[in-house]
Amino acid sequence: MENMLSYAGEFKNWMCHLFHSSLDRSMRPLIITIAMYSGYNISMATIFTTLHMIDWLRGPMHHLPRFMHEIRHVKREFRRIQMFLMVDEV
């Protein structure tokens, strides 16, 4: 049973990595293409700045699911501590 849970966790991590890497690869050309077809006057400086900002945001976006998981875990632990502290003494 433990092996199955480990495999499920690895599969979830792999799927999360696949999603983020495919999102990262498609986000750069998509943003530039949308801006060009929307009629904006785009210079090379704007393109390089946009690519740099996308790279700058890639790290935090990659860690966001793990961060949200940790927040839920901490909230659950605080609830357990609160329940323990509110129990009447015996």
Phi and psi in radians as a Rosetta constraint file:
Dihedral C 1 N 2 CA 2 C 2 CIRCULARHARMONIC -1.109 0.35
Dihedral N 2 CA 2 C 2 N 3 CIRCULARHARMONIC -0.634 0.35
Dihedral C 2 N 3 CA 3 C 3 CIRCULARHARMONIC -1.122 0.35
Dihedral N 3 CA 3 C 3 N 4 CIRCULARHARMONIC -0.675 0.35
Dihedral C 3 N 4 CA 4 C 4 CIRCULARHARMONIC -1.151 0.35
Dihedral N 4 CA 4 C 4 N 5 CIRCULARHARMONIC -0.693 0.35
Dihedral C 4 N 5 CA 5 C 5 CIRCULARHARMONIC -1.159 0.35
Dihedral N 5 CA 5 C 5 N 6 CIRCULARHARMONIC -0.680 0.35
Dihedral C 5 N 6 CA 6 C 6 CIRCULARHARMONIC -1.110 0.35
Dihedral N 6 CA 6 C 6 N 7 CIRCULARHARMONIC -0.750 0.35
Dihedral C 6 N 7 CA 7 C 7 CIRCULARHARMONIC -1.125 0.35
Dihedral N 7 CA 7 C 7 N 8 CIRCULARHARMONIC -0.701 0.35
Dihedral C 7 N 8 CA 8 C 8 CIRCULARHARMONIC -1.133 0.35
Dihedral N 8 CA 8 C 8 N 9 CIRCULARHARMONIC -0.675 0.35
Dihedral C 8 N 9 CA 9 C 9 CIRCULARHARMONIC -1.156 0.35
Dihedral N 9 CA 9 C 9 N 10 CIRCULARHARMONIC -0.722 0.35
Dihedral C 9 N 10 CA 10 C 10 CIRCULARHARMONIC -1.151 0.35
Dihedral N 10 CA 10 C 10 N 11 CIRCULARHARMONIC -0.691 0.35
Dihedral C 10 N 11 CA 11 C 11 CIRCULARHARMONIC -1.128 0.35
Dihedral N 11 CA 11 C 11 N 12 CIRCULARHARMONIC -0.722 0.35
Dihedral C 11 N 12 CA 12 C 12 CIRCULARHARMONIC -1.105 0.35
Dihedral N 12 CA 12 C 12 N 13 CIRCULARHARMONIC -0.742 0.35
Dihedral C 12 N 13 CA 13 C 13 CIRCULARHARMONIC -1.116 0.35
Dihedral N 13 CA 13 C 13 N 14 CIRCULARHARMONIC -0.695 0.35
Dihedral C 13 N 14 CA 14 C 14 CIRCULARHARMONIC -1.146 0.35
Dihedral N 14 CA 14 C 14 N 15 CIRCULARHARMONIC -0.745 0.35
Dihedral C 14 N 15 CA 15 C 15 CIRCULARHARMONIC -1.141 0.35
Dihedral N 15 CA 15 C 15 N 16 CIRCULARHARMONIC -0.672 0.35
Dihedral C 15 N 16 CA 16 C 16 CIRCULARHARMONIC -1.122 0.35
Dihedral N 16 CA 16 C 16 N 17 CIRCULARHARMONIC -0.761 0.35
Dihedral C 16 N 17 CA 17 C 17 CIRCULARHARMONIC -1.110 0.35
Dihedral N 17 CA 17 C 17 N 18 CIRCULARHARMONIC -0.730 0.35
Dihedral C 17 N 18 CA 18 C 18 CIRCULARHARMONIC -1.089 0.35
Dihedral N 18 CA 18 C 18 N 19 CIRCULARHARMONIC -0.752 0.35
Dihedral C 18 N 19 CA 19 C 19 CIRCULARHARMONIC -1.081 0.35
Dihedral N 19 CA 19 C 19 N 20 CIRCULARHARMONIC -0.836 0.35
Dihedral C 19 N 20 CA 20 C 20 CIRCULARHARMONIC -1.181 0.35
Dihedral N 20 CA 20 C 20 N 21 CIRCULARHARMONIC -0.680 0.35
Dihedral C 20 N 21 CA 21 C 21 CIRCULARHARMONIC -1.212 0.35
Dihedral N 21 CA 21 C 21 N 22 CIRCULARHARMONIC -0.666 0.35
Dihedral C 21 N 22 CA 22 C 22 CIRCULARHARMONIC -1.234 0.35
Dihedral N 22 CA 22 C 22 N 23 CIRCULARHARMONIC -0.624 0.35
Dihedral C 22 N 23 CA 23 C 23 CIRCULARHARMONIC -1.128 0.35
Dihedral N 23 CA 23 C 23 N 24 CIRCULARHARMONIC -0.724 0.35
Dihedral C 23 N 24 CA 24 C 24 CIRCULARHARMONIC -1.125 0.35
Dihedral N 24 CA 24 C 24 N 25 CIRCULARHARMONIC -0.747 0.35
Dihedral C 24 N 25 CA 25 C 25 CIRCULARHARMONIC -1.186 0.35
Dihedral N 25 CA 25 C 25 N 26 CIRCULARHARMONIC -0.588 0.35
Dihedral C 25 N 26 CA 26 C 26 CIRCULARHARMONIC -1.590 0.35
Dihedral N 26 CA 26 C 26 N 27 CIRCULARHARMONIC -0.300 0.35
Dihedral C 26 N 27 CA 27 C 27 CIRCULARHARMONIC -1.250 0.35
Dihedral N 27 CA 27 C 27 N 28 CIRCULARHARMONIC -0.685 0.35
Dihedral C 27 N 28 CA 28 C 28 CIRCULARHARMONIC -1.069 0.35
Dihedral N 28 CA 28 C 28 N 29 CIRCULARHARMONIC -1.019 0.35
Dihedral C 28 N 29 CA 29 C 29 CIRCULARHARMONIC -1.149 0.35
Dihedral N 29 CA 29 C 29 N 30 CIRCULARHARMONIC -0.529 0.35
Dihedral C 29 N 30 CA 30 C 30 CIRCULARHARMONIC -1.139 0.35
Dihedral N 30 CA 30 C 30 N 31 CIRCULARHARMONIC -0.781 0.35
Dihedral C 30 N 31 CA 31 C 31 CIRCULARHARMONIC -1.112 0.35
Dihedral N 31 CA 31 C 31 N 32 CIRCULARHARMONIC -0.782 0.35
Dihedral C 31 N 32 CA 32 C 32 CIRCULARHARMONIC -1.161 0.35
Dihedral N 32 CA 32 C 32 N 33 CIRCULARHARMONIC -0.719 0.35
Dihedral C 32 N 33 CA 33 C 33 CIRCULARHARMONIC -1.122 0.35
Dihedral N 33 CA 33 C 33 N 34 CIRCULARHARMONIC -0.771 0.35
Dihedral C 33 N 34 CA 34 C 34 CIRCULARHARMONIC -1.081 0.35
Dihedral N 34 CA 34 C 34 N 35 CIRCULARHARMONIC -0.738 0.35
Dihedral C 34 N 35 CA 35 C 35 CIRCULARHARMONIC -1.127 0.35
Dihedral N 35 CA 35 C 35 N 36 CIRCULARHARMONIC -0.693 0.35
Dihedral C 35 N 36 CA 36 C 36 CIRCULARHARMONIC -1.174 0.35
Dihedral N 36 CA 36 C 36 N 37 CIRCULARHARMONIC -0.777 0.35
Dihedral C 36 N 37 CA 37 C 37 CIRCULARHARMONIC -1.307 0.35
Dihedral N 37 CA 37 C 37 N 38 CIRCULARHARMONIC -0.276 0.35
Dihedral C 37 N 38 CA 38 C 38 CIRCULARHARMONIC -1.391 0.35
Dihedral N 38 CA 38 C 38 N 39 CIRCULARHARMONIC -0.185 0.35
Dihedral C 38 N 39 CA 39 C 39 CIRCULARHARMONIC 1.716 0.35
Dihedral N 39 CA 39 C 39 N 40 CIRCULARHARMONIC 0.186 0.35
Dihedral C 39 N 40 CA 40 C 40 CIRCULARHARMONIC -1.305 0.35
Dihedral N 40 CA 40 C 40 N 41 CIRCULARHARMONIC 2.525 0.35
Dihedral C 40 N 41 CA 41 C 41 CIRCULARHARMONIC -1.470 0.35
Dihedral N 41 CA 41 C 41 N 42 CIRCULARHARMONIC 1.905 0.35
Dihedral C 41 N 42 CA 42 C 42 CIRCULARHARMONIC -1.886 0.35
Dihedral N 42 CA 42 C 42 N 43 CIRCULARHARMONIC 2.231 0.35
Dihedral C 42 N 43 CA 43 C 43 CIRCULARHARMONIC -1.795 0.35
Dihedral N 43 CA 43 C 43 N 44 CIRCULARHARMONIC 2.964 0.35
Dihedral C 43 N 44 CA 44 C 44 CIRCULARHARMONIC -1.136 0.35
Dihedral N 44 CA 44 C 44 N 45 CIRCULARHARMONIC -0.595 0.35
Dihedral C 44 N 45 CA 45 C 45 CIRCULARHARMONIC -1.096 0.35
Dihedral N 45 CA 45 C 45 N 46 CIRCULARHARMONIC -0.696 0.35
Dihedral C 45 N 46 CA 46 C 46 CIRCULARHARMONIC -1.160 0.35
Dihedral N 46 CA 46 C 46 N 47 CIRCULARHARMONIC -0.706 0.35
Dihedral C 46 N 47 CA 47 C 47 CIRCULARHARMONIC -1.127 0.35
Dihedral N 47 CA 47 C 47 N 48 CIRCULARHARMONIC -0.809 0.35
Dihedral C 47 N 48 CA 48 C 48 CIRCULARHARMONIC -1.160 0.35
Dihedral N 48 CA 48 C 48 N 49 CIRCULARHARMONIC -0.645 0.35
Dihedral C 48 N 49 CA 49 C 49 CIRCULARHARMONIC -1.131 0.35
Dihedral N 49 CA 49 C 49 N 50 CIRCULARHARMONIC -0.736 0.35
Dihedral C 49 N 50 CA 50 C 50 CIRCULARHARMONIC -1.104 0.35
Dihedral N 50 CA 50 C 50 N 51 CIRCULARHARMONIC -0.775 0.35
Dihedral C 50 N 51 CA 51 C 51 CIRCULARHARMONIC -1.108 0.35
Dihedral N 51 CA 51 C 51 N 52 CIRCULARHARMONIC -0.678 0.35
Dihedral C 51 N 52 CA 52 C 52 CIRCULARHARMONIC -1.143 0.35
Dihedral N 52 CA 52 C 52 N 53 CIRCULARHARMONIC -0.721 0.35
Dihedral C 52 N 53 CA 53 C 53 CIRCULARHARMONIC -1.180 0.35
Dihedral N 53 CA 53 C 53 N 54 CIRCULARHARMONIC -0.635 0.35
Dihedral C 53 N 54 CA 54 C 54 CIRCULARHARMONIC -1.122 0.35
Dihedral N 54 CA 54 C 54 N 55 CIRCULARHARMONIC -0.749 0.35
Dihedral C 54 N 55 CA 55 C 55 CIRCULARHARMONIC -1.105 0.35
Dihedral N 55 CA 55 C 55 N 56 CIRCULARHARMONIC -0.630 0.35
Dihedral C 55 N 56 CA 56 C 56 CIRCULARHARMONIC -1.165 0.35
Dihedral N 56 CA 56 C 56 N 57 CIRCULARHARMONIC -0.597 0.35
Dihedral C 56 N 57 CA 57 C 57 CIRCULARHARMONIC -1.490 0.35
Dihedral N 57 CA 57 C 57 N 58 CIRCULARHARMONIC -0.227 0.35
Dihedral C 57 N 58 CA 58 C 58 CIRCULARHARMONIC -1.084 0.35
Dihedral N 58 CA 58 C 58 N 59 CIRCULARHARMONIC -0.751 0.35
Dihedral C 58 N 59 CA 59 C 59 CIRCULARHARMONIC -1.054 0.35
Dihedral N 59 CA 59 C 59 N 60 CIRCULARHARMONIC -0.954 0.35
Dihedral C 59 N 60 CA 60 C 60 CIRCULARHARMONIC -1.057 0.35
Dihedral N 60 CA 60 C 60 N 61 CIRCULARHARMONIC -0.646 0.35
Dihedral C 60 N 61 CA 61 C 61 CIRCULARHARMONIC -1.173 0.35
Dihedral N 61 CA 61 C 61 N 62 CIRCULARHARMONIC -0.564 0.35
Dihedral C 61 N 62 CA 62 C 62 CIRCULARHARMONIC -1.221 0.35
Dihedral N 62 CA 62 C 62 N 63 CIRCULARHARMONIC -0.598 0.35
Dihedral C 62 N 63 CA 63 C 63 CIRCULARHARMONIC -1.569 0.35
Dihedral N 63 CA 63 C 63 N 64 CIRCULARHARMONIC -0.102 0.35
Dihedral C 63 N 64 CA 64 C 64 CIRCULARHARMONIC -1.047 0.35
Dihedral N 64 CA 64 C 64 N 65 CIRCULARHARMONIC -0.785 0.35
Dihedral C 64 N 65 CA 65 C 65 CIRCULARHARMONIC -1.081 0.35
Dihedral N 65 CA 65 C 65 N 66 CIRCULARHARMONIC -0.695 0.35
Dihedral C 65 N 66 CA 66 C 66 CIRCULARHARMONIC -1.149 0.35
Dihedral N 66 CA 66 C 66 N 67 CIRCULARHARMONIC -0.698 0.35
Dihedral C 66 N 67 CA 67 C 67 CIRCULARHARMONIC -1.085 0.35
Dihedral N 67 CA 67 C 67 N 68 CIRCULARHARMONIC -0.758 0.35
Dihedral C 67 N 68 CA 68 C 68 CIRCULARHARMONIC -1.123 0.35
Dihedral N 68 CA 68 C 68 N 69 CIRCULARHARMONIC -0.662 0.35
Dihedral C 68 N 69 CA 69 C 69 CIRCULARHARMONIC -1.088 0.35
Dihedral N 69 CA 69 C 69 N 70 CIRCULARHARMONIC -0.752 0.35
Dihedral C 69 N 70 CA 70 C 70 CIRCULARHARMONIC -1.142 0.35
Dihedral N 70 CA 70 C 70 N 71 CIRCULARHARMONIC -0.652 0.35
Dihedral C 70 N 71 CA 71 C 71 CIRCULARHARMONIC -1.091 0.35
Dihedral N 71 CA 71 C 71 N 72 CIRCULARHARMONIC -0.781 0.35
Dihedral C 71 N 72 CA 72 C 72 CIRCULARHARMONIC -1.089 0.35
Dihedral N 72 CA 72 C 72 N 73 CIRCULARHARMONIC -0.690 0.35
Dihedral C 72 N 73 CA 73 C 73 CIRCULARHARMONIC -1.133 0.35
Dihedral N 73 CA 73 C 73 N 74 CIRCULARHARMONIC -0.786 0.35
Dihedral C 73 N 74 CA 74 C 74 CIRCULARHARMONIC -1.122 0.35
Dihedral N 74 CA 74 C 74 N 75 CIRCULARHARMONIC -0.703 0.35
Dihedral C 74 N 75 CA 75 C 75 CIRCULARHARMONIC -1.075 0.35
Dihedral N 75 CA 75 C 75 N 76 CIRCULARHARMONIC -0.728 0.35
Dihedral C 75 N 76 CA 76 C 76 CIRCULARHARMONIC -1.134 0.35
Dihedral N 76 CA 76 C 76 N 77 CIRCULARHARMONIC -0.707 0.35
Dihedral C 76 N 77 CA 77 C 77 CIRCULARHARMONIC -1.173 0.35
Dihedral N 77 CA 77 C 77 N 78 CIRCULARHARMONIC -0.697 0.35
Dihedral C 77 N 78 CA 78 C 78 CIRCULARHARMONIC -1.100 0.35
Dihedral N 78 CA 78 C 78 N 79 CIRCULARHARMONIC -0.656 0.35
Dihedral C 78 N 79 CA 79 C 79 CIRCULARHARMONIC -1.102 0.35
Dihedral N 79 CA 79 C 79 N 80 CIRCULARHARMONIC -0.720 0.35
Dihedral C 79 N 80 CA 80 C 80 CIRCULARHARMONIC -1.129 0.35
Dihedral N 80 CA 80 C 80 N 81 CIRCULARHARMONIC -0.739 0.35
Dihedral C 80 N 81 CA 81 C 81 CIRCULARHARMONIC -1.118 0.35
Dihedral N 81 CA 81 C 81 N 82 CIRCULARHARMONIC -0.732 0.35
Dihedral C 81 N 82 CA 82 C 82 CIRCULARHARMONIC -1.082 0.35
Dihedral N 82 CA 82 C 82 N 83 CIRCULARHARMONIC -0.758 0.35
Dihedral C 82 N 83 CA 83 C 83 CIRCULARHARMONIC -1.108 0.35
Dihedral N 83 CA 83 C 83 N 84 CIRCULARHARMONIC -0.671 0.35
Dihedral C 83 N 84 CA 84 C 84 CIRCULARHARMONIC -1.149 0.35
Dihedral N 84 CA 84 C 84 N 85 CIRCULARHARMONIC -0.746 0.35
Dihedral C 84 N 85 CA 85 C 85 CIRCULARHARMONIC -1.246 0.35
Dihedral N 85 CA 85 C 85 N 86 CIRCULARHARMONIC -0.400 0.35
Dihedral C 85 N 86 CA 86 C 86 CIRCULARHARMONIC -1.575 0.35
Dihedral N 86 CA 86 C 86 N 87 CIRCULARHARMONIC -0.063 0.35
Dihedral C 86 N 87 CA 87 C 87 CIRCULARHARMONIC -1.235 0.35
Dihedral N 87 CA 87 C 87 N 88 CIRCULARHARMONIC 2.393 0.35
Dihedral C 87 N 88 CA 88 C 88 CIRCULARHARMONIC -1.148 0.35
Dihedral N 88 CA 88 C 88 N 89 CIRCULARHARMONIC 2.552 0.35
Dihedral C 88 N 89 CA 89 C 89 CIRCULARHARMONIC -1.275 0.35
Dihedral N 89 CA 89 C 89 N 90 CIRCULARHARMONIC 2.554 0.35
